[in-house]
Amino acid sequence: MISTAPFVSLLLFLLNAEAGVLNAQYPKLLVVSYDAFRFDYFKRNMTPFMSQLKAQGTHADYMMNIFVTKTFPNHHTMATGFYAETHGVVDNEFYNNLTHDVTKYSYKLFHYNNDILPIWTVNEKSGEGRRSGTMMWPGSVYEYQGTKPSFALQFNDTISFEDRIDTLMSWFVHPTNPINFGILYIEEPDYHGHAVGINSVEFNEILQRLDNITRYLHDKVDHYGLTDLNIIHLSDHGMASVTIERIINLTNYINASDYTFVGTSPGLHIFPHPGKEEQIYQKLKSAAEQTRTFKVYKREDIPKKYHYGDNSRVGPIFVIAEVGYAFQNLYDAIEYYKKKFNVTINNQTEFGLHGYNNEDEQMHPFFFASGPAFIPGCKLDPFNNTDLFPLFCKILDLKCPVVNGTLSHVTKCLRTQSTYTVSSFLSGTIITASILCVLTVLALLTWNVRYWRKRRLGFTNMDENQYRL
């Protein structure tokens, strides 16, 4: 007797695939960010899977990120499409000169302008059935205009990358409330890069780990049959090397009792005490000209091309070190690294640092993408990360506000909405036809088996219910 098991298995697979296509009410997008993954790390041959994804998908040699090249400002730019001076996350913290309070990671940090909405909120508010899931992305656990993502998990470095991915995938295939947009933050290679430097064996091992976790993610996507999922891989900034010998002690030039500063190297916001601003500025300007290791600006003199100075959260005086240098607050971080990572320090020990001028290539992040919205093997010219928000909106078929970015820099590698919608429809049609074919084969096979069993048993008018297969 011929077994029907293979046909049943095929039918169940096709039914599941068909359900995935028919339930795709809205386009799906997953965005994955690897903190401080510099664009040229792919040249180290530590990430074969990611390199293959990049080559086979839509990609650029690098992206241009915003000034300053720090984590929170750039992640909020990618989420909103605005420069730091507009969305207000000008650093990883800010100082209120009236109340003398320092605000760190919090609701307030990400709500300088309540009219600005991140992409996960725009998606949630744009129609019945649209849902967002945010996995540890900076600022994503908070309400924006009274709306939270359908699913959100705040940053917790004790949760493994695998568990984060498993949870995020479960949101995409949720039986009653599946998301159509997900966003994932991974804190490496930034976390280790700061402490062990970007040229160490340990750092390369982290790159290999990220390659493996990326493979794990794509295996999960395949496992769930999410063929209609668009996936964008990117980073927020790069990283450069600093040694202790290149730490600048500003207290050698200005009296520490004359000001308050916030921020982290290599960019510091200085808030002079009353009557001290001009004196501090002139001393720092003289030191900058003499040492050529940093630049100093009054807020109103920050070059317009940086889109940074027009914001009250920026200090009245802003200092930024040249690439490869840092300020004295790095000493405190080094003490932490010594204890946390059990590292031995000397004058040649390298530490990773970012936050420098976004025009320096060592600060450039990467970008590559795949899925029904993207043309395989298509290469984009380097573009700004402010352009990501319009790209997200295009893929998700959302009506989004005008922002500082533009879609025109990435349209070259996008399929038209109708093209990949038709592609999904054709996929559903093909699957439907395949199901009908399998059902027909099953019916004929069942009839054939029953007929020959009747012949073998000698029945001409047998009770079909008595001999069910």
Salt bridges, closest charged atoms under 4 A:
ASP35 OD1 - HIS237 NE2 3.23
ASP40 OD1 - ARG38 NE 2.70
ASP61 OD1 - LYS379 NZ 3.15
ASP91 OD2 - LYS70 NZ 3.10
ASP91 OD2 - HIS269 NE2 3.10
GLU93 OE1 - LYS104 NZ 2.49
ASP166 OD1 - LYS220 NZ 3.72
GLU187 OE1 - ARG164 NH1 2.80
GLU188 OE2 - HIS192 ND1 2.50
ASP190 OD1 - HIS194 NE2 3.11
ASP190 OD1 - HIS354 NE2 2.96
ASP228 OD2 - LYS28 NZ 2.77
ASP236 OD2 - HIS75 ND1 3.36
ASP236 OD2 - HIS237 NE2 3.12
GLU278 OE1 - LYS298 NZ 2.68
GLU322 OE2 - LYS295 NZ 2.68
GLU335 OE2 - LYS338 NZ 3.44
GLU359 OE2 - LYS305 NZ 3.24
ASP387 OD2 - HIS409 ND1 2.77
GLU464 OE2 - LYS454 NZ 2.94
